[in-house]
């Protein structure tokens, strides 16, 4: 019966993990601002501070109580925000909020339209992504990553910052104090996937080598010590070694392109990179370890499982064996997927996941869950207990020292592979050193980016940056009205910014290549980068005149010269929209350039 409850729990949590993952990585909808043209002024009354405007057929969204912006349709001059006081048939009464100056009222009195009433200010971003619907939902986007204890602890120890991830990890550790490693047996989505794979592999009857436990023993503690050693010198291996980031990064590599293709079309899917194939291969390797033995990864390698195993001595409840009723049939030993029941029919609580399989298979009902006993049945052995305990302690200490030294040595090796410049990070990212400590390569920010502007870094810049996010302006610039990435990051590697902070956060600076830029190089007219920057509301590019000929008096000759873009550096935040547009038009569509003439470089 208990095993059935375990299967049900696994199915529920795995299903929720997959559904929520697909929900996070599905395209984010954009809601364009409502706009209504063709309004004409009927009455302008500065004394009562009201405007009466008329329209042949006012749209439904024009209703009393709402706010809107009034714009001159011809000059695009914005008069400010107005509150809709009354709406009667084709007449609408507006009241300025905040109040207008006397000069503004004078201008309105002499302007005869037509006017435009729109939901958003013309200076606001051109799109509005429904970030609140996902990033601030009743369940945070990275909920399941918060359940991995090493994700939370890495944000605390490696980054010296405490985030909500630590709360999730604390809950999991608390549950493991109640029941040993119950997270591994009942909750972990990767463990559930391994269970399913083991069932498929067992149908082929693989030959498992004899003495698997003796061969690998407590290697997961050595593995955990190596991760701690590497983290201590500033290299985070969490994203490559812990269960939920491994599963999430693989699903991001596979599911995100498919969802984008389904909702938007294949043309919006970035090329599949070798780094994404590595994420899939890593998960495949974890699953295929079942050819050696059931739950091999969980038993011998998983560092999160090793961390939870350390709580076993403090357990409140345990699965105990009644020595008086036990018939030594050995069924529990054969059925236990974690090898927690040894050959002497004794429970090893550091390996037990409280799954209850041994309870269900015991024909004598000799195994049951109970409050922790002060003493358990000692296994039969020819070696004195004290000697065995001393030998085990020395072996554990030696293994931990080997792991720590190995992790430190590996971290220095990884650091030596670093090459190239610092990549263009998402807005809100910590300083590069802190970012690499905190980032667990889970791919949540990649899934939440509506235009796939964030993509995983390949191995060409070194192992330490592998799978971390970078902004790729050649594919897409950073959407001005989106701040998703910081809200879905589980560890704070990318800080959560509000829209105002995000639009002023500098991640890089654009550089104009005058040898390629058409107005500079050939005198051809081109203003797409300036238009794109202006539309986004940054105004970091302006026009200057180049190639203008002068007459004898030093005056410009009419018809000569062309306007060219010039960067106003203090306004540029490095969003990459200019580079995206230049490449899309001049490189891809019209093939006038071999690469974009304006390039964004990290700040």
C-alpha positions in Angstrom: 0.0 0.0 0.0 2.8 2.4 0.9 4.5 1.9 -2.4 1.3 2.8 -4.2 1.2 6.1 -2.3 4.8 6.6 -3.3 4.0 6.1 -7.0 1.0 8.4 -6.7 3.2 11.1 -5.1 5.9 10.7 -7.7 3.3 11.0 -10.5 1.8 14.1 -9.0 5.0 15.9 -8.5 6.5 14.9 -11.8 3.3 16.0 -13.6 3.3 19.3 -11.8 7.0 19.8 -12.7 6.4 19.2 -16.4 3.2 21.2 -16.6 4.7 24.1 -14.8 7.9 24.0 -16.8 5.9 24.1 -20.1 3.8 27.0 -18.6 7.0 29.0 -17.9 8.7 28.3 -21.2 5.5 28.9 -23.4 5.6 32.2 -25.3 4.7 35.3 -23.3 1.8 37.1 -24.8 2.1 40.8 -25.7 -0.9 43.1 -25.3 -0.5 46.1 -27.6 -1.9 49.4 -26.1 -5.3 50.4 -27.3 -5.5 53.5 -29.6 -8.3 55.5 -31.1 -7.7 58.1 -33.9 -10.0 60.8 -35.3 -11.0 62.7 -32.2 -11.9 66.4 -32.6 -12.2 69.1 -29.9 -15.6 70.4 -29.2 -15.0 72.5 -26.2 -11.9 73.5 -24.2 -12.6 75.0 -20.8 -9.5 75.9 -18.7 -11.7 77.2 -15.8 -13.4 73.8 -15.1 -10.3 72.0 -16.5 -12.3 69.9 -18.9 -12.1 68.9 -22.5 -15.1 67.9 -24.6 -14.0 65.8 -27.6 -16.2 63.9 -30.1 -15.8 60.8 -32.3 -18.1 59.2 -34.9 -17.9 55.8 -33.2 -16.0 55.7 -29.9 -14.4 52.3 -29.0 -15.7 50.3 -26.1 -12.6 50.8 -24.0 -13.3 54.6 -23.8 -15.3 54.5 -20.6 -15.8 56.8 -17.6 -13.3 56.2 -14.8 -10.5 55.1 -17.1 -7.3 57.0 -17.8 -5.8 57.6 -21.2 -3.3 59.8 -23.0 -4.1 62.6 -25.4 -1.8 63.1 -28.5 -1.9 65.4 -31.5 -2.3 63.0 -34.4 -0.3 65.2 -36.8 2.7 66.4 -34.7 2.7 63.4 -32.2 2.9 65.9 -29.4 1.7 64.4 -26.1 -0.6 66.5 -24.0 -0.4 64.2 -21.0 -2.6 61.8 -19.1 -6.4 62.5 -18.8 -9.1 60.9 -16.8 -12.3 60.1 -18.7 -15.0 61.9 -16.6 -18.1 61.1 -18.8 -18.9 59.2 -21.9 -22.2 59.9 -23.8 -22.7 58.4 -27.2 -20.1 60.1 -29.4 -19.1 62.8 -26.8 -16.3 62.2 -24.2 -15.4 64.6 -21.3 -11.7 64.5 -20.2 -10.0 66.0 -17.1 -6.2 66.4 -17.0 -4.4 64.3 -14.3 -2.1 65.9 -13.3 -3.3 69.5 -14.0 -2.0 71.3 -17.1 -0.2 74.6 -17.2 -1.7 77.8 -18.6 0.5 77.5 -21.7 -0.7 74.0 -22.3 -4.3 75.2 -22.1 -3.6 78.0 -24.6 -2.1 75.4 -27.0 -5.1 73.1 -26.7 -7.5 76.1 -27.3 -5.8 76.8 -30.6 -5.4 73.2 -31.8 -8.3 71.9 -33.8 -7.2 68.3 -34.1 -7.5 65.6 -35.1 -6.4 64.0 -31.8 -5.5 60.5 -30.7 -6.6 59.0 -27.4 -4.4 56.0 -26.5 -4.1 53.7 -23.5 -0.4 54.2 -23.0 2.0 57.1 -23.3 3.8 57.4 -26.7 7.1 57.5 -24.8 6.4 54.1 -23.0 7.7 50.8 -24.5 5.9 49.7 -27.6 4.8 46.4 -26.2 3.7 45.1 -22.8 4.4 41.5 -21.9 2.2 40.0 -19.3 5.2 39.3 -17.0 3.1 39.4 -13.8 1.0 36.5 -15.0 3.9 34.1 -14.9 6.9 35.6 -13.0 4.7 36.8 -10.1 2.1 34.0 -10.2 0.7 32.5 -7.0 3.4 29.9 -7.5 6.9 31.3 -8.4 8.3 30.1 -11.7 11.2 28.4 -10.1 9.2 26.6 -7.4 10.6 23.1 -8.1 14.2 24.3 -8.3 13.7 25.7 -4.8 13.1 22.1 -3.6 16.7 21.1 -4.5 18.6 21.6 -1.2 21.9 22.5 -2.9 20.2 25.2 -5.0 19.2 27.0 -1.9 22.4 26.4 0.0 24.5 27.6 -3.0 22.6 30.9 -3.0 23.4 31.3 0.7 27.0 30.1 1.0 28.5 30.7 -2.5 26.7 34.0 -3.0 26.4 35.1 0.6 22.7 35.9 -0.1 19.6 34.3 1.3 16.7 33.9 -1.1 13.4 32.1 -1.2 15.3 29.1 -2.5 16.7 28.6 1.0 13.2 28.3 2.4 12.3 25.5 -0.1 15.6 23.8 0.8 14.8 24.1 4.5 11.4 22.5 4.0 13.0 19.5 2.2 15.7 19.1 4.9 13.0 19.2 7.6 11.0 16.5 5.8 14.2 14.4 5.7 14.5 14.8 9.4 11.0 13.4 9.8 11.6 10.6 7.3 15.0 9.8 5.9 15.5 11.1 2.4 11.8 11.1 1.6 12.4 13.8 -1.0 14.4 11.2 -3.1 11.6 8.6 -2.8 8.5 10.7 -3.1 9.1 14.1 -4.7 12.3 14.4 -6.8 11.2 14.5 -10.5 14.6 13.2 -11.7 14.2 10.3 -9.3 10.8 9.5 -10.8 12.3 9.6 -14.3 15.1 7.3 -13.3 12.6 4.9 -11.8 10.7 4.8 -15.1 13.9 4.3 -17.1 15.0 1.5 -14.7 11.7 -0.3 -15.4 12.3 -0.1 -19.1 16.0 -1.2 -18.8 15.1 -4.1 -16.5 12.9 -5.5 -19.3 16.1 -6.3 -21.2 17.5 -8.0 -18.1 20.8 -6.1 -18.0 23.7 -7.8 -16.3 24.7 -5.8 -13.2 28.2 -6.4 -11.9 28.6 -8.1 -8.6 29.5 -5.9 -5.7 28.2 -2.6 -7.0 27.7 -1.2 -3.5 31.2 -2.3 -2.4 32.7 -0.8 -5.6 31.2 2.7 -5.3 30.3 2.7 -1.6 29.7 6.2 -0.3 31.1 8.0 -3.4 28.2 10.5 -3.3 29.7 12.0 -0.2 33.0 12.3 -2.0 31.1 13.9 -4.8 29.4 16.4 -2.4 32.8 17.2 -0.8 34.2 18.0 -4.3 31.3 20.4 -5.0 31.8 22.1 -1.7 35.6 22.3 -2.3 35.0 23.9 -5.8 32.4 26.3 -4.4 34.8 27.3 -1.7 37.2 28.7 -4.3 34.5 30.3 -6.3 33.5 27.7 -8.9 29.9 26.5 -8.8 29.3 22.9 -10.0 25.7 22.9 -8.9 24.2 23.2 -12.4 26.2 20.2 -13.6 25.7 17.8 -10.7 22.4 18.3 -8.9 19.2 16.6 -10.0 16.7 19.4 -10.7 19.1 21.8 -12.6 20.2 18.8 -14.7 16.6 17.9 -15.6 15.6 21.6 -16.1 18.5 22.4 -18.4 17.8 19.4 -20.5 14.1 20.2 -20.8 15.0 23.8 -21.6 17.1 22.6 -24.5 14.4 20.3 -25.8 11.0 21.8 -24.8 11.6 25.5 -25.3 12.4 25.3 -29.0 9.3 23.1 -29.5 7.0 25.4 -27.7 8.3 28.4 -29.6 7.9 26.5 -32.9 4.4 25.5 -32.0 3.1 28.9 -31.0 5.2 31.1 -33.3 6.8 29.0 -36.0 10.2 27.5 -36.6 11.6 30.7 -38.0 11.7 32.1 -34.5 13.6 29.2 -33.0 17.3 29.9 -32.6 19.8 27.4 -34.1 20.4 24.4 -31.8 23.9 24.6 -30.3 26.3 22.0 -29.1 25.9 23.2 -25.5 22.2 22.2 -25.7 23.1 18.8 -27.0 25.5 18.4 -24.0 22.6 19.1 -21.6 20.6 16.3 -23.2 23.6 13.9 -23.2 24.2 14.6 -19.5 20.6 13.6 -18.6 20.9 10.6 -20.9 24.1 9.5 -19.1 22.3 9.8 -15.7 19.4 7.6 -16.9 21.6 5.0 -18.5 23.5 4.5 -15.3 20.6 2.2 -14.5 22.3 -0.4 -16.7 24.8 -0.8 -13.8 22.3 -0.9 -11.0 18.8 0.4 -10.1 18.8 4.0 -9.0 22.6 4.1 -9.5 22.7 7.9 -9.8 20.6 8.4 -6.6 22.5 5.8 -4.6 26.1 6.6 -5.5 26.5 10.0 -7.2 23.7 12.5 -6.3 25.1 15.2 -4.1 21.7 16.4 -3.1 20.9 12.9 -1.9 24.2 12.8 0.0 23.3 16.1 1.7 19.9 14.7 2.8 21.5 11.5 4.0 23.4 13.5 6.6 20.1 14.1 8.4 19.5 10.3 8.9 21.1 10.3 12.4 18.5 12.9 13.5 15.5 11.1 12.1 12.2 11.2 14.1 10.6 8.2 12.3 12.2 5.2 10.7 11.4 1.9 8.9 12.3 -0.7 11.4 12.7 -4.5 11.2 11.2 -6.7 14.0 13.9 -9.3 14.5 11.5 -11.6 16.3 9.1 -11.8 13.3 11.7 -11.7 10.5 12.2 -15.0 8.7 15.3 -13.8 6.8 13.7 -14.5 3.5 15.7 -11.8 1.8 12.9 -10.3 -0.2 13.4 -6.9 1.3 17.1 -6.9 0.3 16.3 -7.9 -3.3 13.4 -5.4 -3.7 15.0 -2.3 -2.1 16.1 -0.1 -5.0 18.5 1.8 -2.8 20.2 -1.1 -1.2 19.2 0.2 2.2 18.6 -3.4 3.5 21.9 -5.2 3.6 22.5 -8.9 3.4 22.2 -9.2 7.2 18.6 -7.9 7.0 19.7 -4.7 8.7 18.5 -1.1 7.8 21.1 1.4 6.6 19.3 4.6 7.3 21.7 6.8 5.3 20.6 4.9 2.2 16.9 4.6 3.1 14.4 6.8 1.3 11.4 5.8 3.3 9.8 4.5 0.1 8.1 1.5 1.9 8.8 -1.1 -0.8 10.3 -3.4 1.9 7.1 -3.0 4.0 4.9 -4.1 1.1 7.0 -7.1 0.1 7.6 -8.5 3.6 5.5 -11.7 3.9 5.9 -11.8 7.7 4.8 -8.1 8.3 8.1 -7.7 10.1 8.8 -4.2 8.7 6.9 -1.1 9.7 7.2 2.6 10.2 7.7 3.7 13.8 9.1 6.4 16.0 12.9 6.1 16.0 14.2 3.4 18.3 17.0 4.0 20.7 18.7 0.8 19.7 18.4 -1.3 16.5 19.2 -4.9 15.8 22.9 -5.2 15.3 24.0 -7.0 12.2 25.7 -10.3 12.5 29.4 -10.0 11.8 32.7 -11.5 12.7 34.3 -8.1 12.9 33.9 -6.3 16.3 31.5 -3.4 16.1 34.0 -0.8 17.4 36.5 -1.9 14.8 34.0 -1.6 12.0 32.9 1.8 13.1 36.5 3.0 13.3 37.2 1.7 9.9 34.1 3.3 8.4 35.0 6.6 10.1 38.5 6.7 8.7 37.2 5.7 5.2 34.6 8.5 5.3 37.2 11.1 6.4 39.6 10.0 3.8 36.9 10.1 1.1 35.9 13.6 2.1 39.5 14.9 2.0 39.9 13.3 -1.5 36.7 14.9 -2.6 37.7 18.4 -1.3 41.1 18.3 -2.8 39.7 16.9 -6.1 37.0 19.7 -6.2 39.6 22.4 -5.6 41.9 21.0 -8.2 39.1 20.7 -10.7 38.0 24.2 -10.1 41.5 25.5 -11.0 41.4 23.4 -14.1 38.0 24.8 -15.1 39.3 28.4 -14.5 42.2 27.7 -16.9 39.8 26.9 -19.7 38.3 30.4 -19.6 38.8 32.4 -22.8 37.4 35.4 -24.5 35.7 38.5 -23.1 32.9 38.6 -20.5 29.6 37.8 -22.3 26.7 40.2 -22.5 24.6 39.2 -19.4 20.9 39.8 -18.8 19.8 43.0 -17.2 20.0 42.8 -13.4 22.9 40.3 -13.5 25.4 40.3 -10.6 29.0 41.1 -11.2 30.6 38.3 -13.3 32.4 36.6 -10.4 29.2 36.6 -8.2 27.1 35.6 -11.2 29.1 32.5 -11.9 28.9 31.5 -8.2 25.1 31.8 -8.1 24.0 30.6 -11.5 22.9 27.0 -11.5 22.4 26.7 -15.2 18.7 25.8 -14.8 17.6 27.6 -17.9 14.6 29.4 -16.3 15.7 32.8 -17.7 16.1 31.3 -21.1 12.5 30.0 -21.1 11.1 33.3 -19.7 12.7 35.5 -22.4 9.9 36.2 -24.9 12.1 36.8 -27.9 14.8 34.2 -27.2 17.3 37.0 -26.8 18.9 35.0 -24.0 20.7 31.9 -25.1 23.0 29.4 -23.4 26.8 29.9 -23.7 28.7 27.1 -25.4 32.0 25.6 -24.4 34.1 27.9 -26.5 34.4 30.5 -23.7 35.3 27.9 -21.1 33.7 25.3 -18.9 32.9 27.8 -16.1 30.5 29.7 -18.3 28.9 26.7 -20.0 25.1 26.9 -20.1 25.0 30.3 -18.4 22.8 32.9 -20.2 24.0 35.6 -22.5 22.2 38.2 -24.6 22.6 37.5 -28.3 21.7 40.7 -30.2 22.3 39.1 -33.6 19.2 37.1 -32.9 17.1 39.5 -30.9 17.6 42.6 -28.7 16.3 42.8 -25.1 12.6 43.7 -25.2 12.1 47.1 -23.5 8.9 46.1 -21.8 10.0 42.8 -20.3 11.8 42.1 -17.0 11.0 38.3 -16.8 14.5 36.9 -16.3 15.1 38.5 -12.9 11.8 37.4 -11.6 12.3 33.7 -12.5 15.9 33.3 -11.4 15.9 31.0 -8.3 19.2 32.1 -6.8 19.5 35.8 -7.4 22.2 35.5 -10.1 19.8 37.9 -12.0 18.2 40.4 -9.7 14.5 41.1 -9.9 14.1 44.6 -11.3 11.0 46.7 -11.8 10.4 48.1 -15.3 12.0 51.5 -14.5 15.1 49.9 -13.1 15.3 47.5 -15.9 15.2 50.2 -18.6 18.0 52.1 -16.9 20.3 49.0 -16.1 23.4 49.2 -18.3 24.7 45.9 -19.5 26.8 47.1 -22.5 27.4 49.8 -25.0 26.9 50.0 -28.7 29.7 50.7 -31.1 29.2 52.0 -34.7 31.6 50.5 -37.2 32.1 53.4 -39.6 33.9 51.2 -42.1 30.6 49.2 -42.5 27.8 51.6 -41.6 26.3 52.6 -44.9 25.9 56.3 -44.4 29.6 56.6 -43.4 31.1 54.0 -45.8 29.1 54.5 -49.0 26.9 57.6 -48.4 23.7 55.5 -48.7 20.8 56.6 -46.6 20.0 54.3 -43.7 18.4 55.2 -40.4 17.0 51.9 -39.1 19.1 51.8 -35.9 18.1 55.3 -34.9 14.4 54.6 -35.6 14.6 51.4 -33.5 16.3 53.1 -30.6 13.9 56.0 -30.6 10.9 53.7 -30.8 12.2 51.7 -27.8 12.3 55.0 -25.9 16.1 55.1 -25.2 17.1 57.9 -27.7 20.7 56.8 -27.5 21.3 57.4 -31.2 20.9 60.6 -33.1 21.6 61.8 -36.6 24.6 63.9 -37.7 25.5 65.1 -41.1 28.4 63.5 -42.9 29.9 64.0 -46.4 28.5 67.5 -46.7 30.4 69.6 -49.3 31.1 73.3 -48.6 31.1 76.2 -51.1 33.7 79.0 -51.2 32.1 80.8 -48.4 32.1 77.7 -46.2 28.4 77.1 -46.4 27.0 73.6 -47.0 26.1 72.8 -50.7 22.5 71.9 -51.0 21.9 68.2 -52.0 25.3 67.0 -50.7 25.9 64.9 -47.6 23.8 62.4 -45.8 22.7 61.9 -42.2 24.4 59.1 -40.2 23.9 57.7 -36.7 25.9 58.9 -33.8 25.9 57.2 -30.3 25.0 59.2 -27.2 26.9 56.9 -24.9 25.4 57.9 -21.6 21.9 57.0 -22.8 22.9 53.5 -24.2 22.1 50.6 -21.9 23.3 47.9 -24.4 19.9 46.4 -25.2 21.1 45.3 -28.6 17.9 46.3 -30.5 19.9 48.4 -32.9 22.2 45.5 -33.8 19.2 43.2 -34.2 17.6 45.5 -36.7 20.7 46.3 -38.6 21.5 42.6 -39.0 17.9 41.7 -39.9 17.7 44.3 -42.7 21.2 45.0 -44.0 22.7 41.5 -43.5 19.9 39.0 -43.7 17.2 40.6 -46.0 19.1 43.0 -48.3 22.6 41.3 -48.0 24.4 44.6 -48.2 26.7 43.8 -45.2 28.4 40.7 -44.0 27.6 41.6 -40.3 25.8 44.3 -38.4 27.5 47.7 -38.6 26.6 48.4 -35.0 27.7 46.0 -32.3 26.9 45.9 -28.6 29.8 45.0 -26.4 29.7 44.2 -22.6 30.0 47.2 -20.3 
